[in-house]
Amino acid sequence: MTARPSRRRAARRFLRRESGSATLEFVLVLPLVLTLLLSAIDFGVVMLRQVFLDRAVDIAARDVRLGRVSSSGIADFRARVCANTFLLPNCEQNLTVELRPVDTSTFAGLAGPTQCVDRDQEINPVLDFNPARTRQELMMIRVCAIADPFLRVTGMVLGMPTDASGGYAVVSRSSFTNEPS
């Protein structure tokens, strides 16, 4: 019977001790802080990809406007976009390009959802690309690149939509006026 009170006293002493309280707080807070830090890094990479894709599309659109890309040159345009951007692995295989004139009476340009590459299937959407210079036209370009997250935390934290392969779409739009030759 003397063992019970000593066990109770030992248990009370153990529960009153504060020597591990900082460690407990650290263990509870560390996952939250790391999640926020890694999300910030991952979102920074997402934004870098977006900015560099926008810049690359603008440079390639300038080349189209200057006549450096042929009317059947969707592969050339895609190569020019990929040459001017980085952080997009397998860029030419994961990039779709759409170039269409805008009807200036209704200003209806690229209506409908953005068509992106489906990496789970070997099917690439067939999109219009016709930079022909027969008359002055307002042209709209839409480019979609599928990229894998740098870290897999952003989708969980920010709710970014991903496709079946785990990649997310980076979409860039640009416009220019086609001048007749």
C-alpha positions in Angstrom: 0.0 0.0 0.0 2.9 2.4 0.4 3.7 2.0 -3.3 0.5 3.7 -4.4 1.0 7.1 -2.7 4.6 7.3 -4.0 3.4 6.5 -7.5 0.8 9.2 -7.2 3.3 11.7 -5.9 5.7 10.8 -8.7 3.0 11.2 -11.3 2.0 14.6 -9.9 5.6 15.7 -9.8 6.0 14.6 -13.4 2.9 16.5 -14.5 4.0 19.7 -12.7 7.4 19.8 -14.3 7.9 22.4 -17.1 11.2 21.3 -18.5 9.7 20.0 -21.9 7.2 22.8 -22.5 9.3 24.7 -25.1 9.9 21.4 -27.0 6.2 20.7 -27.1 5.5 24.2 -28.5 8.2 23.8 -31.0 6.9 20.4 -32.2 3.3 21.8 -32.5 4.3 25.0 -34.4 7.1 23.7 -36.6 4.8 21.9 -39.2 2.7 25.0 -39.6 5.7 27.3 -40.1 7.4 24.9 -42.5 4.2 24.5 -44.5 3.9 28.3 -44.8 7.5 28.7 -45.8 7.4 25.9 -48.4 4.2 27.3 -49.8 5.7 30.7 -50.2 8.7 29.2 -52.1 6.4 27.1 -54.3 4.1 30.0 -55.0 7.1 32.1 -55.9 8.1 29.5 -58.5 4.6 29.5 -59.9 4.7 33.3 -60.2 8.2 33.2 -61.8 6.9 30.7 -64.4 4.0 32.9 -65.1 6.1 36.1 -65.6 8.7 34.3 -67.7 6.0 32.7 -69.9 4.3 36.1 -70.4 7.6 37.6 -71.4 8.4 34.8 -73.8 5.0 35.0 -75.5 5.5 38.7 -75.9 8.9 38.2 -77.6 7.5 35.5 -79.8 4.5 37.6 -80.7 6.9 40.4 -81.7 8.7 37.9 -84.0 5.3 37.0 -85.6 4.5 40.7 -86.0 7.8 41.3 -87.7 7.3 38.3 -90.1 10.0 36.1 -88.7 7.6 33.2 -88.1 6.0 31.6 -91.2 2.2 31.0 -91.5 2.7 27.3 -90.9 5.2 27.9 -88.1 3.5 26.8 -85.0 6.5 24.6 -84.2 8.8 27.6 -84.8 6.6 29.8 -82.5 6.6 27.2 -79.8 10.4 26.8 -80.0 10.7 30.6 -79.8 8.5 30.7 -76.7 10.5 27.9 -75.0 13.8 29.4 -75.9 12.9 32.6 -74.0 11.6 31.0 -70.8 12.9 28.7 -68.2 11.5 26.8 -65.2 9.2 24.9 -67.7 10.6 21.4 -68.2 9.7 19.7 -71.4 8.4 23.0 -72.6 7.7 22.2 -76.3 5.9 19.0 -75.4 3.7 20.7 -72.7 2.8 23.9 -74.6 -0.2 24.7 -76.7 -0.5 27.8 -78.8 -3.6 29.4 -80.2 -3.5 32.4 -82.5 -6.7 33.8 -83.9 -8.0 37.1 -85.3 -10.4 39.1 -83.2 -13.7 40.2 -84.8 -13.5 44.0 -84.3 -17.3 44.4 -84.6 -18.0 42.3 -81.5 -14.4 42.0 -80.1 -14.9 38.3 -79.7 -11.5 36.7 -79.6 -10.5 33.6 -77.9 -13.7 32.5 -76.4 -14.1 29.3 -74.5 -11.8 27.5 -72.1 -8.1 27.3 -72.6 -7.0 24.1 -74.3 -4.0 22.6 -72.6 -1.9 19.5 -73.3 -3.3 16.3 -71.5 -0.1 14.6 -70.4 -1.9 11.4 -69.4 -2.8 10.8 -73.1 -0.8 11.2 -76.2 -3.3 13.7 -77.6 -2.5 17.3 -78.2 -5.3 19.7 -79.0 -5.3 21.1 -82.6 -5.5 24.8 -82.3 -5.5 27.6 -84.9 -2.3 29.3 -85.8 -2.5 31.5 -88.8 -0.4 34.7 -88.8 -1.3 35.4 -92.5 -0.9 39.0 -93.5 -3.7 39.7 -95.9 -5.2 42.7 -94.1 -4.9 44.6 -90.9 -6.2 42.5 -88.1 -6.2 42.4 -84.3 -4.7 39.0 -83.4 -5.0 37.2 -80.0 -2.5 34.6 -78.8 -3.2 32.2 -76.0 -0.5 29.9 -74.7 -1.0 27.2 -72.1 1.9 25.4 -70.5 1.5 22.5 -68.1 4.0 22.5 -65.3 4.6 20.3 -62.3 4.6 22.0 -58.9 8.1 22.7 -57.6 7.0 21.3 -54.2 3.7 19.6 -53.7 2.6 21.9 -50.9 1.0 24.8 -52.8 -1.9 22.8 -54.2 -2.8 21.7 -50.7 -2.5 25.2 -49.2 -3.6 27.5 -52.0 -6.1 25.1 -53.7 -4.5 25.4 -57.1 -6.4 23.2 -59.6 -4.3 20.4 -61.1 -4.9 18.0 -63.9 -4.9 14.2 -63.6 -1.1 14.1 -64.0 -0.6 16.5 -61.1 0.4 19.5 -63.2 -1.1 22.9 -63.2 -1.8 25.2 -66.2 0.2 28.4 -66.7 -1.7 30.5 -69.2 -0.4 33.6 -71.0 -2.3 35.9 -73.4 -1.0 38.5 -75.8 -2.3 40.5 -78.7 -0.9 42.4 -81.6 -2.0 44.1 -84.8 -1.2 42.2 -88.0 0.0 44.7 -90.6 -0.5 43.8 -94.3 2.7 43.1 -96.3 
